[in-house]
Amino acid sequence: MAEEFLRQLTKSKPTELPEDDRQCMICQHQYGMIGPASEWEHPIWLPCCKRHVGNKCIETWLAPSKEAQDSCPHCRNTLFILEPLYPSSRFSVRYFVMDRLRLYGYTLQERGWQFNREQATLMPAEGAMAAAGLVSRQVLSSRRQPSFSSLLHRNAYVENVAYAISSLELREKVLYYTSVVEGVQLPSFHPLQPMGGIQEAEFLNQLDRLGAFDEFSEWMSSEGLQKIEVWRLLRREGKAYQVVTHAGGRRVGNWFSF
């Protein structure tokens, strides 16, 4: 888990940092100079507190032998969820996946998924920003949404879509394992691995049973689209289906991105 988290951190140039952020908070050595381990220290940006830390020092800080291996050395916020060998039950798998989603700023509330960019401690996955940029251009060329009012608005939209794309598989897994807990027979797989072709085919059937494609029936009919094609288009935008139970037991499902 530490290796996965470190790979996603942004590297910075020492000359581009403010004067008060040009030395490592752990070893106190200037960036671009040889640190206590006789290796060059380069600044790494921590998304939780918007501060920098030396790349070698943060690797040591997050080493498995350290007690504080999942916390930020500055603000002490949790940087990532420590990975168990394997969740022990179908219930713990679901909550294990939901814990990982919190790193991308997603929490499952009574009314469905809620996204808070400020609570995210992970950056969007590699390639997600480029995919989100493509989505934004498609939105601009369609009639589904008015033009963005400013470049800042568009950039915020692209970043939010990037988080939605990065967290898509995890949000789908929450519904997948929720369905299993409720007694639906779906093929199992490790929660940290992507769904294979068999799992995706069975999950598509489960989405159909839940009525996930009912709202697109006219569009599918007019365009000659199959359910799997609609699903692929929605996934491309980072949209995952989620069912929530309201007071009185009424179950409502919707497609959500951010």
C-alpha positions as CSV (number, residue, x, y, z in Angstrom):
1,M,0.0,0.0,0.0
2,A,2.8,2.4,0.8
3,E,4.4,1.8,-2.6
4,E,1.1,2.4,-4.4
5,F,0.6,5.7,-2.5
6,L,4.2,6.9,-3.1
7,R,3.9,6.2,-6.9
8,Q,0.9,8.7,-7.0
9,L,2.7,11.6,-5.3
10,T,3.7,14.6,-7.3
11,K,7.4,15.5,-7.6
12,S,8.3,19.2,-7.5
13,K,11.3,21.3,-8.3
14,P,13.1,22.9,-5.3
15,T,13.4,26.2,-7.1
16,E,9.7,26.5,-7.6
17,L,8.9,26.1,-3.9
18,P,8.2,29.0,-1.4
19,E,11.2,29.9,0.7
20,D,9.6,28.4,3.8
21,D,9.1,25.0,2.1
22,R,12.5,24.3,0.7
23,Q,13.7,21.9,3.3
24,C,12.5,18.5,4.3
25,M,10.2,18.6,7.4
26,I,11.7,15.3,8.6
27,C,15.5,15.6,8.2
28,Q,15.6,19.4,7.9
29,H,18.0,19.2,5.0
30,Q,17.6,21.5,1.9
31,Y,16.1,19.8,-1.2
32,G,18.6,19.1,-3.9
33,M,21.3,18.4,-1.4
34,I,22.6,15.1,0.1
35,G,20.5,14.1,3.1
36,P,21.4,11.9,6.2
37,A,21.1,8.7,4.1
38,S,23.9,10.1,1.8
39,E,21.3,10.4,-1.0
40,W,19.8,13.3,-2.8
41,E,16.5,14.5,-1.4
42,H,13.8,15.7,-3.8
43,P,10.5,17.4,-2.7
44,I,7.3,15.3,-2.8
45,W,3.9,17.1,-2.5
46,L,1.6,15.7,0.1
47,P,-2.1,16.3,-0.9
48,C,-3.5,16.1,2.7
49,C,-1.8,19.2,4.0
50,K,-0.4,20.8,0.8
51,R,3.2,20.6,2.1
52,H,6.4,19.0,0.8
53,V,8.6,16.3,2.2
54,G,11.9,14.6,1.0
55,N,11.3,11.6,-1.2
56,K,13.8,9.4,0.8
57,C,12.5,10.5,4.1
58,I,8.8,9.8,3.3
59,E,9.8,6.3,2.0
60,T,11.5,5.7,5.4
61,W,8.6,7.2,7.3
62,L,6.1,4.9,5.5
63,A,8.3,1.8,5.9
64,P,6.3,-1.2,7.2
65,S,8.5,-1.4,10.4
66,K,7.3,2.1,11.4
67,E,4.4,2.6,13.8
68,A,3.2,5.7,11.9
69,Q,3.4,4.0,8.5
70,D,0.0,5.3,7.3
71,S,0.1,8.9,8.6
72,C,1.3,12.2,7.3
73,P,4.5,13.4,9.1
74,H,3.1,17.0,9.2
75,C,-0.7,16.9,9.8
76,R,-0.9,13.2,11.0
77,N,-3.9,12.5,8.7
78,T,-4.2,9.0,7.4
79,L,-2.5,8.8,4.0
80,F,-3.9,5.4,3.0
81,I,-5.7,2.4,4.4
82,L,-3.4,-0.4,5.5
83,E,-4.0,-3.5,3.5
84,P,-5.0,-6.7,5.3
85,L,-3.9,-10.0,3.7
86,Y,-7.5,-10.5,2.7
87,P,-10.8,-9.4,4.3
88,S,-12.2,-12.3,6.3
89,S,-15.9,-12.1,5.1
90,R,-18.2,-10.7,2.5
91,F,-19.2,-8.0,4.9
92,S,-15.6,-6.9,5.6
93,V,-14.7,-6.9,1.9
94,R,-17.5,-4.3,1.4
95,Y,-16.3,-2.1,4.2
96,F,-12.6,-2.6,3.2
97,V,-13.5,-1.2,-0.3
98,M,-15.5,1.7,1.2
99,D,-12.5,2.6,3.4
100,R,-10.3,2.8,0.3
101,L,-12.8,5.1,-1.4
102,R,-12.4,7.6,1.4
103,L,-8.9,8.2,0.1
104,Y,-10.5,9.6,-3.1
105,G,-12.9,11.8,-1.2
106,Y,-16.0,9.5,-1.5
107,T,-18.3,8.4,1.3
108,L,-21.6,6.5,1.1
109,Q,-24.3,8.5,2.9
110,E,-28.0,7.7,3.4
111,R,-28.9,9.5,0.2
112,G,-26.0,7.9,-1.9
113,W,-22.4,8.7,-2.7
114,Q,-21.0,12.0,-1.6
115,F,-17.8,13.5,-3.0
116,N,-15.6,16.0,-1.2
117,R,-12.4,17.0,-3.1
118,E,-10.9,18.5,0.0
119,Q,-11.1,15.2,1.9
120,A,-9.2,13.3,-0.8
121,T,-5.6,12.2,0.2
122,L,-4.8,10.4,-3.1
123,M,-4.3,12.1,-6.4
124,P,-6.3,10.9,-9.5
125,A,-4.9,7.7,-11.0
126,E,-2.4,7.9,-13.8
127,G,-4.1,8.7,-17.1
128,A,-7.3,9.8,-15.4
129,M,-6.8,13.5,-16.0
130,A,-6.3,12.9,-19.8
131,A,-9.5,10.7,-19.8
132,A,-11.4,13.4,-17.9
133,G,-10.2,16.1,-20.4
134,L,-11.7,14.0,-23.2
135,V,-15.0,13.7,-21.3
136,S,-15.1,17.5,-20.8
137,R,-14.6,18.1,-24.5
138,Q,-17.4,15.6,-25.3
139,V,-19.7,17.5,-22.8
140,L,-18.9,20.8,-24.5
141,S,-19.8,19.4,-27.9
142,S,-23.1,17.9,-26.7
143,R,-26.3,19.4,-25.4
144,R,-26.2,17.5,-22.1
145,Q,-24.7,20.5,-20.2
146,P,-24.2,24.2,-20.9
147,S,-20.8,25.6,-21.7
148,F,-18.5,26.1,-18.7
149,S,-18.6,29.7,-17.4
150,S,-14.9,30.0,-17.0
151,L,-11.6,28.1,-17.4
152,L,-11.5,27.6,-13.6
153,H,-14.9,26.0,-13.8
154,R,-13.8,23.7,-16.6
155,N,-10.6,22.7,-14.8
156,A,-12.5,21.9,-11.6
157,Y,-14.9,19.8,-13.6
158,V,-12.0,17.9,-15.3
159,E,-10.4,17.2,-11.9
160,N,-13.7,16.0,-10.4
161,V,-14.2,13.7,-13.4
162,A,-10.6,12.4,-12.9
163,Y,-11.5,11.5,-9.3
164,A,-14.7,9.8,-10.5
165,I,-12.8,7.7,-13.1
166,S,-10.1,6.8,-10.5
167,S,-12.7,5.6,-8.0
168,L,-15.1,4.0,-10.5
169,E,-14.0,0.4,-10.0
170,L,-14.1,0.7,-6.2
171,R,-17.6,2.2,-6.2
172,E,-18.8,-0.6,-8.5
173,K,-17.3,-3.1,-6.1
174,V,-19.4,-1.7,-3.3
175,L,-22.6,-2.5,-5.2
176,Y,-21.1,-5.8,-6.3
177,Y,-20.3,-7.0,-2.7
178,T,-23.5,-5.5,-1.4
179,S,-25.4,-7.6,-3.8
180,V,-23.4,-10.7,-2.7
181,V,-24.2,-9.9,1.0
182,E,-27.9,-9.7,0.0
183,G,-27.7,-13.2,-1.4
184,V,-27.1,-12.6,-5.1
185,Q,-24.9,-15.3,-6.6
186,L,-21.9,-13.4,-8.2
187,P,-18.5,-14.9,-8.9
188,S,-15.9,-13.9,-6.3
189,F,-12.6,-12.1,-6.9
190,H,-9.9,-10.3,-4.8
191,P,-11.2,-6.8,-3.9
192,L,-7.9,-5.2,-5.0
193,Q,-8.0,-6.8,-8.5
194,P,-10.1,-5.5,-11.4
195,M,-13.3,-7.4,-12.4
196,G,-12.6,-10.0,-15.1
197,G,-14.9,-10.8,-18.1
198,I,-17.0,-13.3,-16.1
199,Q,-17.5,-10.9,-13.2
200,E,-18.4,-8.0,-15.5
201,A,-20.9,-10.1,-17.4
202,E,-22.7,-11.2,-14.2
203,F,-22.5,-7.7,-12.7
204,L,-24.1,-6.3,-15.9
205,N,-27.0,-8.8,-15.4
206,Q,-27.3,-7.6,-11.8
207,L,-27.4,-3.9,-12.9
208,D,-30.2,-4.9,-15.4
209,R,-32.2,-6.7,-12.6
210,L,-31.9,-3.5,-10.5
211,G,-33.4,-1.4,-13.3
212,A,-30.2,0.6,-13.9
213,F,-30.9,1.0,-17.6
214,D,-34.6,1.7,-17.5
215,E,-34.1,5.4,-17.8
216,F,-32.2,5.0,-21.0
217,S,-34.7,2.7,-22.8
218,E,-35.9,5.3,-25.3
219,W,-32.3,6.4,-26.1
220,M,-31.2,2.8,-26.5
221,S,-34.2,2.1,-28.8
222,S,-33.6,5.1,-31.0
223,E,-29.8,4.6,-31.2
224,G,-29.9,0.8,-31.4
225,L,-27.7,0.6,-28.3
226,Q,-27.2,-2.5,-26.2
227,K,-27.0,-2.3,-22.4
228,I,-23.3,-3.1,-22.3
229,E,-22.7,-0.2,-24.7
230,V,-24.6,2.2,-22.5
231,W,-22.7,0.9,-19.5
232,R,-19.3,1.5,-21.2
233,L,-20.3,5.1,-22.1
234,L,-21.4,5.8,-18.5
235,R,-18.2,4.2,-17.1
236,R,-16.1,6.4,-19.4
237,E,-17.5,9.4,-17.6
238,G,-16.8,7.9,-14.2
239,K,-20.5,7.1,-13.4
240,A,-21.3,4.1,-11.2
241,Y,-24.7,2.8,-10.2
242,Q,-25.6,2.8,-6.5
243,V,-28.8,1.7,-4.7
244,V,-29.7,3.3,-1.4
245,T,-32.6,2.4,0.9
246,H,-34.7,5.3,2.2
247,A,-36.9,5.5,5.2
248,G,-39.8,3.0,4.9
249,G,-37.6,0.5,3.0
250,R,-37.9,2.3,-0.4
251,R,-34.9,1.5,-2.6
252,V,-33.7,4.0,-5.1
253,G,-30.9,3.7,-7.6
254,N,-29.0,6.3,-9.6
255,W,-25.9,6.8,-11.7
256,F,-23.3,9.0,-9.8
257,S,-19.9,10.4,-10.7
258,F,-19.2,13.3,-8.3
